[in-house]
């Protein structure tokens, strides 16, 4: 590893990234790996943080962003780590949880019959004391990074680092949200009709693929802009998703009640309360998207909120008279991360990706703000020009 490396960092909120040359990482604890970053994906959270809107505490400047990346292990302690890791292994890296405390309630609750997906005692991505790479600690917009071996997973054969990086947050988040809906409904996917509000975004177009391959009874994607709708429809075609199962709705044309009636006719739901979806996943951060999703639900259903605006207005009538449950979903454990990545590899679930070299991160950010959907990824193998 060279003594110096290139990084892209923020020096203040609402300013472009600055390309710097700094010392390569050298010291690490017994839990850490040094990886050569091969791909670093840009997430909506990166934009929120750069705008100074990421609660609760601002990062220290200069700040290296990116909490979904992938690379190759080049250095590790000679003892004390999982024996299945070796130098040269390619790993995917989510932001959470870097250096958790190992002692709090979250770290120590471990798996049980009720929560089999929890990680082993002493580690949890929900640890309130752990750092989050790319948010409260340096992330992946650099040539070399220190990561916690407990947070990473090996990349399956046949999947590139560029393909893996977007799955470390976007893929894990939507996969967990879909699982959460089924878990709380106490139903298998094949008995669940699900809606994905914001289906043409980074999480949304991955969600269409995951939901289809997980075997959901019906998948309704909703968006309200030309470019995201185009991406969602291209995703169905490119990945050969069954159009009888997966459909895309333009919210500017079709209202929620129309969709509910169509679903009611398709599934012979005569009573109005039986019409609609069993679950919706809310991805956009606006009230109209939330209202549209809630309006698509049948009685006794669930709304899984992934978006995090300042607030959503909720009607008590939906909670009381329609018995709709509203839950939030943030991320998944390392066990779920491993399962998601293996599932994606087997099912050929891939993000629609546009790549940039590290030196052109600001051009990537400009592309992101065009809101054309898909994922934008720094590919470290690309030349600057």
MIZAZA-327002 format. One line per field, with one value per residue (C-alpha): x, y, z; residue number from 1. Coordinates in Angstrom, 1 decimal, decimal comma, padded with zeros to 4 digits. Each point is the difference from the previous one (the first is absolute). Example, Ala and Ser with C-alpha at 12.3 -4.5 7.8 and 13.67 -1.06 7.14 Angstrom:
BEGIN
X = (012,3; 001,4)
Y = (-004,5; 003,4)
Z = (007,8; -000,7)
seq = (1; 2)
This chain:
BEGIN
X = (000,0; 001,4; 000,7; -002,4; -003,5; -002,7; -003,2; -003,1; -001,1; -002,5; 001,5; -003,4; -003,7; -001,4; 003,4; 001,6; 002,2; 003,7; 002,6; 002,9; 003,1; 000,4; 001,8; -001,2; -001,5; 002,6; -001,2; -003,0; -001,5; -000,3; -003,5; 001,0; 001,0; 001,6; -001,6; 000,9; -003,3; -001,1; -003,5; -001,8; -003,7; -001,8; -003,1; -002,8; 001,4; 003,2; -002,0; -001,9; 003,2; 001,8; -003,0; 000,4; -003,3; 001,2; -001,0; 001,0; 003,6; 002,0; 003,1; 003,5; 001,6; 001,7; -002,4; 000,3; -003,4; -001,5; -001,5; -000,5; 003,2; 002,0; 003,7; 002,7; 001,7; 003,7; 000,9; -001,4; 001,1; 001,7; -002,3; -003,4; -002,1; -002,5; 002,1; -001,9; 001,5; 003,3; 002,0; -001,2; -003,7; -002,5; -002,5; -003,0; -000,2; -003,1; 000,4; -001,4; 001,4; 003,6; 001,5; -003,2; 000,3; -000,7; -001,7; -003,2; -003,5; 000,1; 003,4; -000,9; -003,5; 001,1; -002,2; -003,1; -003,0; -001,8; 003,0; 002,0; 001,6; 001,9; 003,8; 002,0; 000,5; 002,3; -000,9; -002,9; -000,5; -002,4; 002,5; -000,5; 003,7; 001,3; 001,3; -001,5; 002,6; -000,7; -002,1; 001,6; 003,3; 002,0; -001,7; 000,8; 000,9; 003,7; 002,5; 000,5; -002,4; 000,0; -003,1; -001,2; 000,2; -003,4; -001,9; 001,2; -000,9; 001,8; -001,0; -001,4; 001,8; -001,3; -001,0; 002,3; 000,9; -001,9; -003,1; 000,4; 000,5; -003,7; -001,3; 001,8; -002,6; -002,6; -000,3; 000,1; -002,5; -002,7; 000,6; -000,5; -003,1; -001,6; 000,9; -001,3; -003,4; -000,4; 001,3; -002,5; -002,9; 001,0; -000,5; 002,4; 000,8; -002,2; -003,0; 000,9; -000,9; 002,6; 000,4; 003,3; -000,5; 003,0; 000,6; 002,3; 002,7; 003,1; -001,8; -003,3; 001,3; 001,9; -003,1; -002,0; 002,6; 000,3; -003,8; -000,5; 002,7; -001,1; -003,4; -002,4; -003,5; -000,2; 002,5; -001,3; 002,7; -001,0; 001,8; -000,9; 002,8; 001,0; 003,6; -000,7; -003,1; 002,1; 002,7; -002,6; -001,5; 003,4; 000,8; -003,0; 000,9; 003,8; -000,3; -003,0; -002,3; -003,4; -002,3; -003,0; 001,6; 002,0; -001,6; 001,0; -002,5; 000,3; -001,4; -000,7; -002,5; -001,4; -001,3; 000,3; -003,8; 000,2; 002,8; -001,8; -003,1; 002,1; 001,6; -003,3; -001,4; 003,2; -000,1; -003,9; 000,1; -003,6; 000,0; 001,7; 002,0; 001,5; 001,2; 003,5; 003,5; 001,2; 003,1; 001,6; 003,6; 000,4; 003,3; -000,6; 000,2; -003,2; -003,5; -001,7; 001,9; -000,9; -003,7; 000,0; 001,5; -002,4; -003,0; 001,1; -000,2; -002,8; -001,2; 002,3; 003,1; 003,4; 001,9; 003,8; 001,7; 003,6; 000,0; 001,0; -001,4; -000,5; -003,5; -003,0; -003,6; -001,9; -003,8; -001,1; -002,9; 002,4; 001,4; -003,3; -002,8; 002,2; 002,4; 003,1; 003,4; 002,8; 003,5; 003,5; 002,8; 003,6; 002,5; 000,8; 002,3; 003,1; -001,9; -002,6; 002,7; 001,6; -003,4; -000,8; 003,3; -000,2; -003,7; 001,0; 002,8; -002,2; -002,9; 002,2; -001,4; 002,0; -000,3; -000,1; 003,4; 001,9; 003,7; 002,5; 003,6; 000,9; 001,2; -003,4; -002,1; -001,4; -001,3; -001,6; -001,8; -001,3; -001,3; -001,7; -001,9; -001,5; -002,1; 000,0; 000,1; 002,4; 003,2; 003,2; 003,2; 003,7; 002,0; 003,6; 001,3; -001,1; 002,6; -000,5; -000,3)
Y = (000,0; 003,4; 002,6; 002,5; -000,4; 002,1; 000,9; 002,1; 001,9; 002,7; 003,0; 001,7; -000,6; 001,0; 000,1; -002,3; -002,9; 000,8; -002,5; -000,4; -002,1; -001,2; -002,7; -003,5; -001,8; -001,8; -000,7; -002,1; -002,0; -003,7; 000,1; 001,9; -000,7; 002,3; -000,3; 001,4; 001,7; -001,2; 001,6; 002,6; 000,7; 003,3; -000,1; 002,5; 000,2; 001,4; 002,8; 000,6; 000,1; 002,3; 002,5; 000,0; -001,7; -003,3; -000,3; 000,0; 001,1; 001,5; -001,7; 001,3; 001,8; -000,9; -003,0; -003,0; -001,2; -003,3; -002,7; -002,6; -001,2; -003,1; -001,0; -002,5; -000,8; 000,9; 000,0; -001,6; -001,1; -003,4; -001,2; 000,6; 000,4; -002,3; -002,8; 000,2; 003,4; 000,1; 002,7; 000,2; -000,7; 002,4; 001,4; 002,2; 002,7; 001,6; 003,1; -001,5; -001,0; 001,1; -000,7; -000,7; 000,1; -003,8; 000,6; 001,9; -001,6; -000,1; -001,7; -002,5; -001,1; -002,5; -002,3; -001,8; -001,9; 003,3; 001,8; -002,7; 002,6; 001,8; -000,2; -001,8; 001,4; 003,0; 001,5; 001,9; 002,4; 001,8; 000,8; 003,6; 000,4; -001,4; 002,2; 000,0; 000,1; 002,9; 001,8; 000,1; -001,5; 000,1; -001,9; -001,5; 003,0; -000,8; -002,5; -001,9; -000,4; -001,5; -002,1; -002,2; -003,7; -000,5; 002,2; -001,3; -003,0; -001,8; 000,8; -003,1; -001,3; 001,5; 003,3; 003,0; 002,7; 002,6; -002,2; -000,7; 003,5; 001,2; -003,0; 000,8; 002,7; 000,3; -003,8; -000,8; 002,7; -001,0; -003,8; 000,5; 002,2; -002,7; -002,6; 002,2; 000,3; -003,8; -000,5; 002,4; -001,2; -003,6; -001,0; -001,5; 002,1; -002,1; 001,2; 003,7; 002,7; 002,8; 003,5; 001,8; 003,8; 001,5; -003,0; 001,8; 001,0; -001,7; -002,1; -000,2; -001,7; -002,5; -000,6; -001,0; -002,7; -001,2; -000,1; -001,9; -002,6; -000,4; -001,1; 002,8; -000,7; 003,5; 002,8; 003,5; 002,7; 003,6; 003,1; 003,5; 001,1; -001,0; -001,1; -002,2; -001,6; -000,7; -001,7; -002,1; -001,2; -000,7; -002,0; -002,2; -000,6; -000,4; -002,5; -001,8; 000,5; -001,4; 002,8; -001,9; 000,4; 003,3; 003,1; 003,7; 002,8; 003,6; 001,9; 003,0; -002,0; -002,8; 000,9; -002,4; -000,9; -001,0; -002,4; -001,4; -000,7; -001,7; -002,2; -000,7; -001,2; -002,1; -001,7; -000,2; 002,4; 001,1; 001,9; 003,4; -000,6; -003,1; 001,8; 001,2; -000,9; -001,9; 002,1; 003,1; 001,2; 003,8; 001,2; 003,6; 002,8; 001,8; 000,0; -000,7; -003,3; -001,0; 000,8; -001,9; -003,0; 000,0; 000,4; -003,2; -002,1; -002,4; -000,3; -001,8; 000,8; 001,5; 003,1; -000,3; 003,4; 000,2; 003,7; 002,4; 003,5; 002,4; -001,4; -001,7; 000,8; -003,1; -000,4; -001,7; -001,4; -002,2; -001,3; -000,5; -000,7; -001,8; -001,6; 001,0; -000,5; 002,5; -001,1; 001,3; -002,0; 001,1; -002,7; -003,7; -002,1; -001,6; -003,3; 001,8; 001,7; -003,4; -001,5; 003,0; -000,1; -003,7; 000,4; 002,8; -002,1; -003,0; 002,0; 002,3; 003,1; 003,0; 003,7; 002,2; 001,6; 003,0; 000,2; 002,8; 000,2; 001,2; 003,3; 000,7; -000,4; 003,5; -000,9; -003,0; 002,3; 002,2; -003,1; -001,1; 003,3; -000,6; -002,7; -002,5; -003,1; -002,9; 000,1; 002,1; -001,7; 001,0; -002,7; 000,2; -001,8; 002,9; 002,5; 003,7; 000,9)
Z = (000,0; -000,9; 002,7; -001,5; -001,4; -001,8; 001,9; -000,9; 003,0; 001,1; 001,7; 000,8; -000,6; -003,4; -001,7; -002,7; 001,0; 000,1; -001,4; 002,4; 000,5; 003,6; 001,9; -000,5; 003,0; 002,1; 003,5; 000,8; 002,9; 000,2; -001,5; -003,2; -003,6; -002,4; -003,5; -003,3; -001,1; -003,4; -000,2; 002,1; -000,6; 000,5; 002,2; 000,7; 003,5; -001,4; -001,5; 003,2; 002,0; -002,5; 000,4; 003,8; 000,5; 001,6; 003,6; 002,8; 000,0; -002,9; -001,2; 000,6; -003,0; -002,2; -000,4; -002,3; -001,0; -001,4; 002,1; -002,7; -001,5; -000,9; -000,4; 000,7; 003,3; -000,1; 003,7; 003,1; 003,5; 000,2; 002,7; 001,6; -003,2; -001,7; -001,5; -003,3; -000,9; -001,9; -001,7; -003,5; 000,9; -001,6; 002,5; 000,0; 002,6; 001,5; 002,1; 003,2; 002,5; 000,3; 003,4; 002,0; 003,8; 000,4; 003,4; -000,5; -000,2; -003,9; -000,1; 002,7; -000,8; -002,7; -002,0; 001,4; -001,2; -000,5; -001,6; -001,8; -002,3; 002,8; -000,1; 002,7; 003,4; 000,1; -003,4; -001,4; -002,9; 002,3; 002,7; 000,9; 000,8; -003,2; -002,8; -003,5; -002,8; -002,3; 002,5; 003,4; -001,1; -003,3; -002,8; -003,4; -002,2; 000,4; -001,4; 003,3; 003,0; 003,4; 000,7; 002,8; -000,9; 001,8; -002,4; -003,3; -002,1; -002,8; -003,5; -001,8; -003,1; -003,2; 001,6; -000,5; 002,6; -002,1; 000,1; 003,7; 001,3; -000,5; 001,7; 003,2; 000,9; -002,7; -000,5; 003,7; 000,9; -002,5; 000,6; 003,8; -000,6; -002,0; 002,6; 002,7; -001,7; -000,2; 003,5; 001,6; -002,1; 000,9; -003,6; -002,6; -003,0; -002,3; 002,0; 000,0; -002,5; 000,4; -001,3; -000,4; 000,0; -001,8; -002,2; -002,4; 002,4; 001,2; 002,7; -002,0; -003,1; 002,1; 002,0; -003,1; -000,6; 003,5; 000,5; -003,3; 000,8; 003,6; -001,4; 001,1; -001,2; -001,7; -000,3; -000,8; -000,6; 000,1; -001,1; -001,5; -002,3; -003,5; 000,7; 003,0; -001,6; -003,1; 002,2; 001,9; -003,3; -001,5; 003,2; -000,5; -003,6; 000,5; 002,9; -001,6; 003,0; -000,5; -001,1; 001,4; 003,4; -000,2; -001,4; 000,1; 000,6; -000,9; 003,0; -002,2; -002,0; 002,2; 003,5; 002,9; 000,0; -003,6; 000,8; 003,0; -002,2; -002,6; 002,6; 001,6; -003,4; -000,7; 003,4; 000,4; 003,0; 000,2; 003,2; -000,3; 003,1; -001,5; -003,1; -000,3; 001,0; 003,1; 000,3; -001,4; 000,2; 000,1; -001,5; -001,0; 002,6; -000,8; 001,4; -003,4; -000,3; 003,5; -000,5; -003,3; 001,6; 002,9; -002,3; -001,9; 003,1; 001,0; 003,6; 002,5; -002,2; 000,7; -001,2; 000,2; 000,1; -001,3; -000,8; 002,7; -000,5; 002,9; 000,4; -001,6; 000,9; 000,9; 000,2; 003,2; -002,1; -001,9; 003,3; 001,8; -002,6; -002,6; 002,5; -002,1; 001,7; -000,7; 000,7; -000,9; -001,5; -000,1; -000,8; 000,6; 002,1; -001,4; -000,3; -002,2; -002,0; -000,8; -000,9; -002,2; -001,9; -000,6; -001,1; -002,4; -001,4; -000,6; -001,4; -002,2; 001,8; -001,1; 000,3; -003,1; 000,3; -001,5; 001,0; 000,5; 001,0; 003,5; -001,4; -001,5; 003,2; -000,4; -003,5; 001,5; 002,6; -002,9; -001,7; 003,3; 000,2; -003,4; 001,8; -002,9; 002,3; 000,3; 001,8; -000,5; 000,9; 000,2; -001,8; 001,2; -003,1; -002,3; -001,0; 000,9; -003,7)
seq = (1; 2; 3; 4; 5; 6; 7; 8; 9; 10; 11; 12; 13; 14; 15; 16; 17; 18; 19; 20; 21; 22; 23; 24; 25; 26; 27; 28; 29; 30; 31; 32; 33; 34; 35; 36; 37; 38; 39; 40; 41; 42; 43; 44; 45; 46; 47; 48; 49; 50; 51; 52; 53; 54; 55; 56; 57; 58; 59; 60; 61; 62; 63; 64; 65; 66; 67; 68; 69; 70; 71; 72; 73; 74; 75; 76; 77; 78; 79; 80; 81; 82; 83; 84; 85; 86; 87; 88; 89; 90; 91; 92; 93; 94; 95; 96; 97; 98; 99; 100; 101; 102; 103; 104; 105; 106; 107; 108; 109; 110; 111; 112; 113; 114; 115; 116; 117; 118; 119; 120; 121; 122; 123; 124; 125; 126; 127; 128; 129; 130; 131; 132; 133; 134; 135; 136; 137; 138; 139; 140; 141; 142; 143; 144; 145; 146; 147; 148; 149; 150; 151; 152; 153; 154; 155; 156; 157; 158; 159; 160; 161; 162; 163; 164; 165; 166; 167; 168; 169; 170; 171; 172; 173; 174; 175; 176; 177; 178; 179; 180; 181; 182; 183; 184; 185; 186; 187; 188; 189; 190; 191; 192; 193; 194; 195; 196; 197; 198; 199; 200; 201; 202; 203; 204; 205; 206; 207; 208; 209; 210; 211; 212; 213; 214; 215; 216; 217; 218; 219; 220; 221; 222; 223; 224; 225; 226; 227; 228; 229; 230; 231; 232; 233; 234; 235; 236; 237; 238; 239; 240; 241; 242; 243; 244; 245; 246; 247; 248; 249; 250; 251; 252; 253; 254; 255; 256; 257; 258; 259; 260; 261; 262; 263; 264; 265; 266; 267; 268; 269; 270; 271; 272; 273; 274; 275; 276; 277; 278; 279; 280; 281; 282; 283; 284; 285; 286; 287; 288; 289; 290; 291; 292; 293; 294; 295; 296; 297; 298; 299; 300; 301; 302; 303; 304; 305; 306; 307; 308; 309; 310; 311; 312; 313; 314; 315; 316; 317; 318; 319; 320; 321; 322; 323; 324; 325; 326; 327; 328; 329; 330; 331; 332; 333; 334; 335; 336; 337; 338; 339; 340; 341; 342; 343; 344; 345; 346; 347; 348; 349; 350; 351; 352; 353; 354; 355; 356; 357; 358; 359; 360; 361; 362; 363; 364; 365; 366; 367; 368; 369; 370; 371; 372; 373; 374; 375; 376; 377; 378; 379; 380; 381; 382; 383; 384; 385)
